Amino acid sequence: MISEVLKALSIQAVNEGISTGKHWLKGIGGHIDSYSPVDGQRIASVTVADKDSYEQVVATAQKAFAEWRQWPAPKRGEIVRQIGQSLREHKHALGQLVSWEMGKSLQEGLGEVQEMIDICDFAVGLSRQLHGLTMHSERPGHRMYEQYHPLGIVGIISAFNFPVAVWSWNSMLAWVCGDVCIWKPSEKTPLCAVACQHIAAKIFAENGVPEGVSCLLTGNRDAGEWLSADTRVPLISATGSTRMGKAVGAAVGARLGKSLLELGGNNAIIISKEADLDMSLIGAVFGAVGTAGQRCTTTRRLIIHEAVYDAFRGKLVKAYQQLKIGNPLDTHNHVGPLIDKDAVKNYLSAIEQCKAEGGKFVVEGGVLTGAGFESGCYAKPCIAEVQNNFAIVQHETFAPILYLIKYKTMDEAIALQNGVPQGLSSAIMTLNLREAEQFLSQAGSDCGIANVNIGTSGAEIGGAFGGEKETGGGRESGSDAWKVYMRRQTNTINYSKHLPLAQGIQFDL
């Protein structure tokens, strides 16, 4: 089955990983073998960029920008519309590849491709709405307004957990804005990137889009560092760990470039004593175990009112006993594997640290072995009772470990929710309007996303996605996020016969 998927997406046994859109370049930087966490077997290889091929990619992108920015924005939007249509045609195959190479369930893989389709639709409409503002001048016979222009090259550094969607969030908006993109995908999921590049390149070739508008730069950490330090790349959009984001932000900031950072999350759901507990259970369990706990929006903490704590804990334990773990392409399974054995080591280490700090596990963790689990990457979702100030609770562990914390008052619950370094997603489950409004108020959640009666995981296209504090402050995929891909310019036109100065300054010759 997987061989048919690879064929449909133009994936070979060995793939070139450096592309200017029209040409695939021969890199001499070695190659990356992609192994599926589903069965531990090698899927295919992808060549890695060296400095020479990197320079060729950047030079081609620079040349493309000079032409692409001259295309009318609605015409650029038409290209994105066609990419969206091609993604519809390839949705099942690409969703299967995402599931096989990354390990998330097939439903989540298909959902990720649907996010790509949705951002294409959003970007097409946006291509006719890149509007500025007009304002009144204090000087007679003058007109003042703002307009937006494309930045140039946008470097996109994406993570393994969403191997295709995050690229599309950035590239589709950047393209309608008139920018060109260089994508450095995660070295853990390079085949998904190669497949997307094939899809985009075909549409671009059919429409005479200049070579270099869509570039792929497969590589290890070096490639990301080259992009981050390159003054020819005015914007770096980086998704990943807080540690990685701090390094990228420092490199880009040192050259006074712009960065869009989507980093770690440590997300909580507050379960009020006035919550619908059955509905809350669905949000909590999917949020905690979806993508095997490897989402930046994964629910990592449940802050539960003492009056319903025991009852809700019982519901959770029963629900976890019903979870099915295994091959993510089997639709009967709820949880697939972690991305690799390093992730498994981090998961086991976090469990031990939690126990050492006094955490009490009500659902034990562990690694599954035997038939169907030969890759060694299948981890059991587990639940521990903890204190919010435990060092391990303050840390984001990319694994299905859920922490339970008890509270008495809503003020205490909000303080616990906010009492971590990260600030991405948050939620409250309550049927009490006052509690909901308090949670959403200025004195409520300090996260970039705050939900009522839905979980922390699963953002839809249209709203700006991103978070505060160590999450990085970036916003993508909706609202006015397009502005980060452009430079704002204020214009003043004097159509009078005089040259009055602002603030009434007199300057006579």
C-alpha positions, 0 to 999 in steps of 0.5 A: 500500500505505501508503495502506491502512495509513494508512487502517487506523490513522485517519491523515489527510493532516493530523492533530491532534496534541494529544489528551486521549483523548476530544477532539483539540485545535486547536493553533496551534503550527504543524505537523510534516510527517512524511517517510519515510526510505524514499523521502524523500516526505511521508507526512502532517502533524501539528499541534503543541501551543501553550502554551494547548493544553498547559495544557488537556491538563495540566488534563484529566489532573489531573482524570482522575487524581482518578477513575482512581486510585480504579478497582481496579487489576485493573479498570485491568488489564482496560483494558490487556488490551483495549488489548493485544488491539486491538494484536494486531488492528492489529499488521501495519498498525502494524508497517508504519507503524513501518517506513515512518515510522522506516525499520527493517525490517518484521520489526523494526517487527512486533517492536516492536508485539509488544513492546507486546503483551507489556508489556500482558500483563505489566501485566495480571498486575501489576495484581493484584500491586502489593504492599507489605510487612509488618514487625514493630513494636518497640511492642506492639499495633502493626502496620507495613506499606508500601503503594504509591500512584499518583504522578499525571501521568507525562510520557513523552518518547520517541525516534524509534528505538522510536516506539511500544514505549517509550511502551507500556513506560511507559504500560501500567505507569503505567496499572495503577499508577493514573497518567495519562500525557501522551506527547510523541513524537519530532517525527521519528515523530509519525504512529506516536504519533497511530495509538497514541492512536487505538487507546488512545482507542477502548478507553478510550471503550468502557469509560468511562475518564475523559478525560485518562488517555491524552494526546498532546502532539505538539510540538518541544523546547518541549513537552518543556521544558514537561513537564520544568519542570511541578511538576504532573508528578511523573515524567518518563520520557525516552528519548534522547541523553545530552545531552537526558537531562542537560537533562531531569534538570536541569530535573526535579531543580531542582523535586525531581521524579522522572525515569526516564532511558533514554539513550545506549549504547556497547555491546560484545561480548567475543569469547572465544578459547573462543567459538562463532564462528559463533553469535557472528557472528549476534549481532554482525552483527544487533547492529551493523546492526539498525535501521541502528545506531540502537538504544540497544542497538546493538553498537558495539564488538567486543572480540576475543581476539587468538587468534581476531581474524583469523579472526573479522574475516574472518567479519565482512567476508564477512558484511557483503559479503552484507548487502542494503540497501534498502526495509525493507518488502522482507523480502529486505533486512537494512538500511534507511535512517537516520532523516534526512539529519542522521543521515547527516551524523553518520555521515559525520562519525564515519567521518572522525573515526575515520580522523583518529584512526588508525582502519583501515576493513576494510569501507568506509562511504558513502552509497548513491545511485541507484534505490531510494535517492532519499531519501539516507538509506541508509548502508553498514554499515562496520567499523573497527579502532580503539583504545578510547580514540579520542574517536570510540569513546568517543562514541555515533554512531547509525549502523551503524559497528562498531569492532574492538578486540583483547585478550589477557586477560579482565581487559583485555577487561572493562576495555575493555568498561567503559572508556566513559562509557555503561553500557547493554548488554554481552555475552560470547561464551564456552563457558568457565564461568569467563569467563562468571561473571567477566563477570557478577561484581561485578568484571565488566560495569558495565552494566545489562544483561549477557548471555552467548552472546547479543548486546547488542540485543533485550531481552525484556519481564519483565527490567528494561531500563536502564543505568548511568553516562551511560545514566541509571540508569532501569529500565523494562518488567519486574521491579519497574520499576513502583515508579518510577510509584508513591509508597511509604508506610509505615503504622503502626497502634496498636490498643492502649490505650496510646501507647508511643513508638519507641526507648523514649522516655518522654514523660509528661504 
